[in-house]
């Protein structure tokens, strides 16, 4: 059996040796360009791949009966509190009269839609999907804050008939637990299981077969079934949409942080290739040719993805009721606003002479590439630098999360 080769940012490659983060066709185009000695051509393919990723749009519909907490759930999914500047309006009465889009502040192609409540006089299940422009959405999240009723089941059945996905979410479970705590022999797990079973039984009685229900709290979004819901959504999205949704998710669990790091690692070789081939500028002191601006853009993206920017840190501090200074105190990397070309050059200096074997993994995939890859050293150093910086940022995000949740674990 032929030995499988290792590719940066991936586990063992499959037989076809498809480069991480690109399609089979893009891999073939990059190999062909490099075999022809066309480094700029290979970088252009990587650039087009990035542009396609940036243009990919994801539309998420949040629906349910009036008062189910749709707007609060939407805010939590965007990493915002109900009082934050860009949050969706919340209220005890139905505040949504027509589909209202909320773009993610960092990833504007991820759009969350707050839909009008089902079962209101203006929106009946039979005509609801047509009224809210059903075709626009990639999937639906159907919320209930008490019981799932006939309206929820009818809507789900109609969505299924139109061959789109939906997910049942039981919101406000923190309120249920608070009320139950006053009773003798209170047991949180038993109470949650009782709520779950009640939801499943109600939906089953309305004709839903083996429904899965996720229990969440918008005020404590890192708890209960929220991590399971996020994992399920990611699993069922196609590759490009999965990538942008993952980066847009709030940094409230260790698994999400780890998935973000792996997703970004898969893109690093493309950024190093682009930096060394597109408008590369000699840096004589480092014996490296690269576009430092591309590196700066990626460093900032890593920090934003992991919430290491003032807006995200302030929002998290508000949610966990801690001074933002406490969260910033555990961060060792520069924040988004502090990243400049000088910062990138400092990181490049650290990477010079380290990890030279990393580029060999990439080059070994491409016949005769080693003889024409004039930017081999530049690729190696920039690849190593971005990997190292991403490691540091991911570790900072872990420390921020631990500090943010410290109080409730004491």
C-alpha positions in Angstrom: 0.0 0.0 0.0 1.4 3.4 -1.0 2.3 5.6 2.0 0.0 8.5 2.6 1.6 11.9 2.7 1.0 14.5 5.4 -0.4 17.9 4.5 -0.2 21.0 6.6 -3.3 21.7 8.6 -4.8 18.3 8.0 -4.5 14.7 9.1 -3.3 12.1 6.7 -4.4 13.0 3.2 -6.7 10.7 1.3 -5.5 8.9 -1.9 -6.1 11.9 -4.1 -4.0 14.2 -1.9 -6.5 17.1 -2.0 -5.1 20.2 -0.4 -6.8 21.3 2.8 -9.4 24.0 2.4 -9.8 23.7 -1.4 -11.6 21.5 -3.9 -10.1 18.7 -6.0 -10.3 20.9 -9.0 -8.5 23.7 -7.2 -5.8 21.3 -6.0 -5.2 20.2 -9.6 -5.0 23.8 -10.8 -2.5 24.7 -8.1 -0.3 21.6 -8.9 -0.4 22.4 -12.6 0.6 26.0 -12.1 3.5 25.0 -9.8 4.7 22.3 -12.1 4.8 24.9 -14.9 6.8 27.2 -12.6 3.9 29.7 -12.3 3.9 30.6 -8.7 1.7 33.6 -9.3 -0.8 31.4 -11.0 -1.0 29.0 -8.1 -1.4 31.9 -5.7 -4.2 33.3 -7.9 -6.1 29.9 -7.6 -5.7 30.2 -3.8 -6.9 33.8 -3.9 -10.0 32.8 -5.9 -10.7 30.0 -3.4 -10.6 32.6 -0.6 -12.9 35.0 -2.4 -15.5 32.2 -2.9 -15.4 31.5 0.8 -15.9 35.2 1.6 -18.9 35.5 -0.8 -20.6 32.4 0.6 -23.9 33.5 2.3 -25.6 31.7 5.1 -29.2 32.6 6.1 -30.5 31.2 9.4 -34.2 31.5 10.3 -35.3 31.8 13.9 -39.1 31.2 14.4 -41.7 30.1 17.0 -44.7 31.4 18.8 -44.9 34.9 20.1 -43.0 35.3 23.4 -40.8 32.2 22.8 -37.6 34.3 23.1 -36.6 34.3 19.4 -34.8 37.6 19.6 -32.9 36.7 22.7 -31.9 33.4 21.2 -30.8 35.2 18.0 -28.7 37.6 20.1 -27.1 34.8 22.0 -26.2 33.0 18.8 -24.4 36.2 17.7 -22.5 36.5 21.0 -24.6 39.5 22.1 -26.7 40.4 25.1 -30.2 41.8 24.8 -28.9 45.3 25.7 -26.0 45.4 23.4 -25.9 48.0 20.6 -26.5 45.7 17.6 -28.9 43.3 19.4 -32.4 42.4 18.1 -35.2 44.1 20.0 -36.8 42.0 22.7 -40.1 42.4 24.6 -42.9 40.7 26.4 -45.2 41.2 23.4 -44.5 40.2 19.7 -42.0 42.8 18.4 -41.4 41.2 15.0 -43.9 42.1 12.3 -41.9 40.9 9.3 -38.7 39.0 8.7 -35.9 41.1 10.2 -32.3 40.4 9.1 -29.4 40.8 11.5 -25.9 40.5 10.0 -23.1 39.2 12.0 -20.8 42.1 13.0 -17.6 40.3 11.8 -19.0 38.0 9.2 -21.7 40.0 7.3 -22.5 37.0 5.0 -23.8 35.1 8.0 -27.4 36.5 8.4 -29.8 35.7 11.2 -33.4 36.3 10.5 -35.9 37.0 13.3 -39.2 35.8 11.9 -42.7 36.8 13.0 -44.3 34.5 15.6 -46.3 31.6 14.2 -49.9 31.3 15.3 -50.5 35.1 15.4 -53.5 36.5 13.6 -51.3 37.6 10.7 -49.2 34.4 10.4 -50.9 31.0 10.3 -48.9 27.8 9.8 -50.5 27.0 6.4 -49.3 30.2 4.7 -46.5 31.1 7.1 -43.6 29.9 4.9 -44.8 31.7 1.8 -45.2 34.9 3.8 -41.7 34.8 5.2 -40.1 33.9 1.8 -39.2 30.3 2.7 -36.6 29.8 -0.1 -34.3 32.4 1.4 -33.2 30.3 4.4 -30.6 27.5 4.7 -32.3 26.1 7.8 -34.9 26.9 10.5 -34.7 26.9 14.2 -38.2 26.4 15.8 -38.4 27.8 19.4 -40.9 27.1 22.2 -40.5 28.5 25.7 -43.1 26.2 27.3 -44.7 23.5 25.2 -44.4 22.5 21.6 -47.9 22.7 20.1 -49.7 21.8 16.9 -48.5 25.0 15.2 -44.8 24.0 15.7 -45.4 20.5 14.3 -47.4 21.8 11.3 -44.6 24.2 10.5 -41.9 21.6 10.8 -43.9 19.2 8.6 -44.2 21.9 5.9 -40.5 22.7 6.1 -39.7 19.0 5.7 -42.1 18.7 2.8 -40.1 21.5 1.1 -36.9 19.6 1.8 -35.2 21.9 4.2 -33.8 21.3 7.6 -35.3 22.4 11.0 -34.3 22.1 14.6 -36.5 22.2 17.7 -35.2 24.3 20.5 -36.8 24.6 23.9 -35.8 28.0 25.3 -35.7 29.6 28.7 -34.8 26.4 30.6 -33.0 28.5 33.2 -36.4 30.0 34.3 -37.8 26.4 34.7 -34.8 25.4 36.8 -35.0 28.5 38.9 -38.7 27.8 39.7 -38.0 24.1 40.4 -35.1 24.8 42.8 -37.6 25.8 45.5 -39.0 22.3 45.6 -37.7 19.6 47.9 -35.4 16.9 46.3 -34.6 19.2 43.4 -32.4 17.5 40.8 -31.2 19.5 37.8 -30.6 16.6 35.4 -33.9 15.0 36.3 -35.8 18.3 35.8 -34.1 18.8 32.4 -35.0 15.3 31.3 -38.6 15.8 32.4 -38.7 19.0 30.2 -37.1 17.2 27.3 -39.5 14.2 27.5 -42.5 16.5 27.7 -41.4 18.3 24.5 -40.8 15.1 22.6 -44.1 13.6 23.7 -46.0 16.7 22.6 -44.4 16.7 19.2 -44.9 13.0 18.8 -48.6 13.4 19.5 -48.7 16.0 16.7 -47.3 13.5 14.2 -43.6 14.2 14.4 -41.5 11.0 14.2 -38.6 10.7 16.8 -38.2 14.5 17.2 -34.9 15.8 18.7 -35.2 18.7 21.1 -32.4 21.0 22.3 -32.7 22.7 25.7 -31.1 26.1 25.9 -30.9 29.3 27.9 -30.1 32.5 26.0 -28.8 34.0 29.2 -26.5 31.1 29.8 -25.8 30.1 26.3 -22.7 28.0 27.1 -24.8 25.6 29.2 -27.4 22.8 28.7 -27.8 21.6 25.1 -26.4 24.6 23.3 -23.0 22.9 22.5 -24.9 19.9 21.1 -27.1 22.2 19.0 -24.1 24.0 17.5 -22.3 20.7 16.8 -25.4 19.4 15.0 -25.8 22.5 12.9 -22.1 22.4 11.9 -22.3 18.7 11.0 -25.2 19.2 8.6 -23.9 22.3 6.7 -21.9 21.9 3.5 -18.2 22.8 3.7 -18.1 26.5 2.8 -21.2 27.4 4.9 -19.9 25.3 7.8 -16.6 27.3 7.8 -18.2 30.7 8.0 -20.8 29.6 10.5 -18.1 28.1 12.7 -16.1 31.3 12.7 -19.3 33.3 13.5 -20.2 31.2 16.6 -19.6 32.7 20.0 -16.5 31.5 21.9 -18.3 30.0 24.8 -17.1 26.4 24.7 -13.7 24.6 24.4 -14.9 22.3 21.5 -15.9 25.4 19.5 -12.5 27.0 20.1 -10.8 23.8 19.0 -12.9 23.5 15.9 -12.2 27.1 15.0 -8.4 26.6 15.3 -8.5 23.5 13.1 -10.6 25.3 10.4 -8.2 28.3 10.3 -5.2 26.0 10.3 -6.5 24.4 7.1 -6.3 27.8 5.4 -2.8 28.8 6.4 -0.9 27.3 3.5 -3.0 29.4 1.1 -2.2 32.6 3.0 1.5 31.8 3.0 1.4 31.0 -0.7 -0.5 34.3 -1.5 1.8 36.3 0.7 5.0 35.0 -1.0 3.6 35.3 -4.6 1.3 38.3 -4.7 3.0 41.7 -4.6 5.8 40.2 -2.4 8.2 42.7 -1.0 11.8 41.8 -0.1 12.7 41.9 3.6 16.5 41.7 3.4 17.0 41.4 7.2 15.0 38.2 7.2 15.9 36.9 3.7 12.1 36.7 3.1 9.9 38.0 0.3 6.3 38.5 1.3 3.3 40.7 1.4 3.1 41.7 5.0 -0.3 43.2 4.5 -1.8 39.8 3.8 -0.2 38.5 7.0 -1.6 41.4 9.0 -5.1 40.7 7.6 -4.9 37.1 8.7 -3.6 37.9 12.2 -6.5 40.3 12.7 -8.9 37.7 11.4 -7.6 35.1 13.9 -8.1 37.6 16.8 -11.6 38.5 15.7 -12.6 34.9 15.2 -11.6 34.1 18.8 -13.1 37.3 20.3 -9.8 39.1 21.1 -11.1 42.5 20.2 -12.6 45.3 22.4 -16.2 44.8 21.2 -16.3 41.0 21.8 -14.5 41.3 25.2 -16.8 44.0 26.4 -19.8 42.0 25.4 -18.5 38.8 27.1 -17.6 40.8 30.3 -21.1 42.2 30.4 -22.6 38.7 30.0 -20.5 37.1 32.8 -20.7 40.2 35.0 -16.9 40.7 35.2 -14.7 43.7 34.6 -13.3 43.5 31.1 -9.9 44.2 32.6 -10.0 40.8 34.2 -10.5 39.1 30.9 -7.8 41.2 29.2 -5.3 40.4 31.9 -5.0 36.8 30.8 -4.4 37.7 27.1 -0.7 37.5 25.9 -1.2 38.2 22.2 -1.9 41.7 20.8 -5.6 42.6 20.4 -7.0 43.3 16.9 -6.5 47.1 17.2 -2.8 46.6 18.1 -1.8 44.5 15.1 0.3 46.4 12.6 2.9 45.6 10.0 5.5 46.0 12.7 3.8 43.4 14.7 3.8 41.0 11.7 7.5 41.6 11.1 8.3 40.8 14.7 6.4 37.6 14.4 8.3 36.8 11.2 11.6 37.4 12.9 10.6 34.8 15.6 9.7 32.3 12.8 12.9 32.7 10.8 14.9 29.5 10.8 12.2 27.6 12.6 10.0 24.8 11.4 11.6 24.5 7.9 10.2 21.0 7.5 6.7 22.4 7.4 7.1 23.7 3.8 8.5 20.3 2.7 5.1 18.7 3.5 3.4 21.0 1.1 6.1 20.9 -1.6 6.4 17.1 -1.5 2.9 16.8 -2.8 3.8 18.6 -6.1 6.2 16.9 -8.6 9.3 19.0 -9.3 7.9 21.8 -7.2 11.0 21.8 -5.1 13.2 22.8 -8.0 11.0 25.7 -9.1 9.6 26.9 -5.8 11.9 29.9 -5.6 9.9 31.3 -2.6 10.4 28.1 -0.6 12.1 29.9 2.3 9.6 32.7 2.3 6.7 30.2 2.2 8.2 28.3 5.1 8.7 31.3 7.3 5.3 32.8 6.7 3.6 29.5 7.1 5.4 28.9 10.4 4.6 32.5 11.6 0.9 32.2 11.0 0.7 28.8 12.6 2.6 30.0 15.7 0.4 33.2 16.0 -2.8 31.1 15.6 -1.6 28.8 18.4 -1.0 31.8 20.7 -4.4 33.4 19.9 -6.2 30.1 20.4 -4.5 29.6 23.8 -5.5 33.2 24.8 -9.1 32.4 23.9 -9.0 29.3 26.1 -7.6 31.5 29.0 -10.3 34.1 28.5 -13.1 31.4 28.5 -11.7 29.9 31.7 -11.5 33.3 33.4 -15.0 34.3 32.2 -16.6 31.1 33.6 -14.5 31.0 36.7 -17.1 32.3 39.1 -19.7 29.6 38.3 -17.2 26.8 38.7 -16.1 27.9 42.2 
